[in-house]
């Protein structure tokens, strides 16, 4: 793999992780406000991130 391809991969991976972390924070705040269980919170995050990963392909 050449350098620019590796760099592109790392940047895209970082953007995905940053978006994932931001979503996790937003969902956690929403869960605290509405008293959602942790399992439901994880399910919501999984669905959103799975859809986001599919759209980014």
N, CA, C and O atoms as a DFTB+ gen file, in Angstrom:
228 C
 N C O
     1  1       0.847      -1.176       0.000
     2  2       0.000       0.000       0.000
     3  2       0.892       1.239       0.000
     4  3       1.832       1.332       0.790
     5  1       0.602       2.173      -0.871
     6  2       1.425       3.373      -0.874
     7  2       0.992       4.325       0.245
     8  3      -0.047       4.143       0.880
     9  1       1.823       5.341       0.460
    10  2       1.621       6.240       1.597
    11  2       0.294       6.995       1.526
    12  3      -0.416       7.089       2.527
    13  1      -0.044       7.531       0.359
    14  2      -1.272       8.333       0.261
    15  2      -2.520       7.483       0.487
    16  3      -3.506       7.961       1.050
    17  1      -2.478       6.228       0.051
    18  2      -3.612       5.333       0.279
    19  2      -3.753       5.014       1.768
    20  3      -4.863       4.975       2.300
    21  1      -2.614       4.785       2.435
    22  2      -2.643       4.537       3.884
    23  2      -3.180       5.758       4.623
    24  3      -3.993       5.640       5.540
    25  1      -2.714       6.923       4.211
    26  2      -3.150       8.157       4.863
    27  2      -4.650       8.367       4.680
    28  3      -5.347       8.755       5.618
    29  1      -5.139       8.114       3.484
    30  2      -6.574       8.233       3.218
    31  2      -7.363       7.275       4.095
    32  3      -8.395       7.640       4.658
    33  1      -6.872       6.051       4.207
    34  2      -7.538       5.054       5.052
    35  2      -7.583       5.518       6.505
    36  3      -8.623       5.420       7.155
    37  1      -6.456       6.025       7.019
    38  2      -6.419       6.472       8.409
    39  2      -7.331       7.671       8.643
    40  3      -7.985       7.755       9.682
    41  1      -7.383       8.594       7.693
    42  2      -8.254       9.767       7.833
    43  2      -9.717       9.344       7.840
    44  3     -10.494       9.809       8.674
    45  1     -10.101       8.458       6.910
    46  2     -11.486       7.982       6.872
    47  2     -11.841       7.217       8.140
    48  3     -12.939       7.365       8.677
    49  1     -10.910       6.400       8.613
    50  2     -11.139       5.635       9.838
    51  2     -11.291       6.580      11.031
    52  3     -12.155       6.369      11.883
    53  1     -10.455       7.619      11.094
    54  2     -10.541       8.582      12.184
    55  2     -11.867       9.334      12.142
    56  3     -12.490       9.562      13.179
    57  1     -12.299       9.721      10.934
    58  2     -13.575      10.432      10.803
    59  2     -14.731       9.552      11.264
    60  3     -15.650      10.023      11.935
    61  1     -14.681       8.269      10.899
    62  2     -15.735       7.344      11.316
    63  2     -15.741       7.187      12.834
    64  3     -16.803       7.194      13.456
    65  1     -14.544       7.043      13.436
    66  2     -14.469       6.887      14.891
    67  2     -14.931       8.150      15.613
    68  3     -15.597       8.070      16.645
    69  1     -14.580       9.306      15.073
    70  2     -15.013      10.565      15.686
    71  2     -16.535      10.700      15.614
    72  3     -17.173      11.118      16.580
    73  1     -17.107      10.343      14.466
    74  2     -18.564      10.409      14.309
    75  2     -19.236       9.409      15.253
    76  3     -20.274       9.705      15.845
    77  1     -18.638       8.234      15.386
    78  2     -19.161       7.196      16.280
    79  2     -19.151       7.695      17.727
    80  3     -20.123       7.511      18.458
    81  1     -18.052       8.323      18.131
    82  2     -17.941       8.835      19.496
    83  2     -18.952       9.951      19.746
    84  3     -19.576       9.996      20.807
    85  1     -19.117      10.841      18.786
    86  2     -20.089      11.923      18.928
    87  2     -21.508      11.374      19.048
    88  3     -22.295      11.847      19.867
    89  1     -21.831      10.374      18.228
    90  2     -23.148       9.741      18.325
    91  2     -23.342       9.082      19.682
    92  3     -24.418       9.164      20.274
    93  1     -22.298       8.432      20.167
    94  2     -22.384       7.760      21.465
    95  2     -22.659       8.776      22.576
    96  3     -23.466       8.524      23.471
    97  1     -21.994       9.906      22.511
    98  2     -22.208      10.955      23.516
    99  2     -23.638      11.489      23.436
   100  3     -24.307      11.646      24.457
   101  1     -24.103      11.770      22.205
   102  2     -25.467      12.292      22.038
   103  2     -26.511      11.291      22.523
   104  3     -27.474      11.665      23.193
   105  1     -26.318      10.025      22.184
   106  2     -27.280       9.000      22.602
   107  2     -27.229       8.803      24.112
   108  3     -28.263       8.572      24.738
   109  1     -26.043       8.892      24.704
   110  2     -25.929       8.759      26.159
   111  2     -26.661       9.892      26.870
   112  3     -27.334       9.665      27.876
   113  1     -26.532      11.107      26.352
   114  2     -27.246      12.244      26.943
   115  2     -28.749      12.046      26.804
   116  3     -29.505      12.277      27.748
   117  1     -29.180      11.613      25.611
   118  2     -30.599      11.340      25.387
   119  2     -31.087      10.240      26.327
   120  3     -32.188      10.324      26.871
   121  1     -30.264       9.211      26.515
   122  2     -30.640       8.100      27.393
   123  2     -30.773       8.563      28.840
   124  3     -31.669       8.120      29.558
   125  1     -29.887       9.447      29.264
   126  2     -29.978       9.965      30.630
   127  2     -31.247      10.798      30.824
   128  3     -31.905      10.716      31.862
   129  1     -31.576      11.596      29.811
   130  2     -32.771      12.441      29.915
   131  2     -34.051      11.618      29.912
   132  3     -35.012      11.961      30.600
   133  1     -34.070      10.542      29.148
   134  2     -35.300       9.758      29.003
   135  2     -35.277       8.454      29.793
   136  3     -36.239       7.686      29.760
   137  1     -34.184       8.207      30.497
   138  2     -34.024       7.005      31.333
   139  2     -34.159       5.707      30.519
   140  3     -34.839       4.768      30.930
   141  1     -33.496       5.683      29.362
   142  2     -33.458       4.473      28.527
   143  2     -32.437       3.508      29.126
   144  3     -31.437       3.934      29.702
   145  1     -32.691       2.229      28.988
   146  2     -31.750       1.238      29.507
   147  2     -30.495       1.194      28.641
   148  3     -30.524       1.595      27.477
   149  1     -29.396       0.707      29.210
   150  2     -28.121       0.610      28.497
   151  2     -28.222      -0.308      27.285
   152  3     -27.621      -0.024      26.249
   153  1     -28.964      -1.396      27.394
   154  2     -29.092      -2.331      26.274
   155  2     -29.761      -1.650      25.089
   156  3     -29.317      -1.799      23.951
   157  1     -30.813      -0.913      25.351
   158  2     -31.521      -0.208      24.283
   159  2     -30.625       0.859      23.663
   160  3     -30.634       1.066      22.450
   161  1     -29.848       1.534      24.515
   162  2     -28.916       2.559      24.040
   163  2     -27.882       1.939      23.097
   164  3     -27.575       2.507      22.049
   165  1     -27.351       0.781      23.466
   166  2     -26.370       0.095      22.619
   167  2     -26.999      -0.358      21.307
   168  3     -26.360      -0.286      20.257
   169  1     -28.237      -0.822      21.356
   170  2     -28.931      -1.240      20.134
   171  2     -29.112      -0.068      19.174
   172  3     -28.895      -0.210      17.970
   173  1     -29.508       1.082      19.701
   174  2     -29.682       2.271      18.862
   175  2     -28.351       2.652      18.221
   176  3     -28.290       2.917      17.021
   177  1     -27.285       2.679      19.024
   178  2     -25.969       3.046      18.511
   179  2     -25.507       2.064      17.440
   180  3     -24.937       2.476      16.429
   181  1     -25.747       0.778      17.648
   182  2     -25.355      -0.242      16.671
   183  2     -26.083      -0.039      15.343
   184  3     -25.472      -0.125      14.277
   185  1     -27.374       0.226      15.408
   186  2     -28.162       0.427      14.186
   187  2     -27.686       1.668      13.431
   188  3     -27.510       1.627      12.214
   189  1     -27.481       2.760      14.146
   190  2     -27.047       4.004      13.502
   191  2     -25.675       3.834      12.867
   192  3     -25.467       4.245      11.725
   193  1     -24.734       3.231      13.594
   194  2     -23.377       3.069      13.067
   195  2     -23.338       2.066      11.919
   196  3     -22.552       2.238      10.987
   197  1     -24.152       1.041      11.963
   198  2     -24.203       0.076      10.864
   199  2     -24.717       0.751       9.599
   200  3     -24.171       0.548       8.515
   201  1     -25.758       1.545       9.738
   202  2     -26.295       2.272       8.584
   203  2     -25.293       3.287       8.062
   204  3     -25.152       3.458       6.851
   205  1     -24.596       3.962       8.972
   206  2     -23.601       4.951       8.577
   207  2     -22.458       4.279       7.822
   208  3     -21.962       4.819       6.833
   209  1     -22.041       3.107       8.285
   210  2     -20.963       2.374       7.617
   211  2     -21.397       1.938       6.224
   212  3     -20.596       1.969       5.289
   213  1     -22.639       1.536       6.076
   214  2     -23.139       1.130       4.758
   215  2     -23.187       2.311       3.797
   216  3     -22.844       2.174       2.623
   217  1     -23.616       3.476       4.294
   218  2     -23.700       4.649       3.427
   219  2     -22.324       5.168       3.035
   220  3     -22.174       5.765       1.969
   221  1     -21.311       4.952       3.885
   222  2     -19.978       5.472       3.581
   223  2     -19.232       4.607       2.575
   224  3     -18.180       5.013       2.081
   225  1     -19.755       3.415       2.257
   226  2     -19.071       2.544       1.285
   227  2     -19.173       3.042      -0.119
   228  3     -18.647       2.412      -1.037
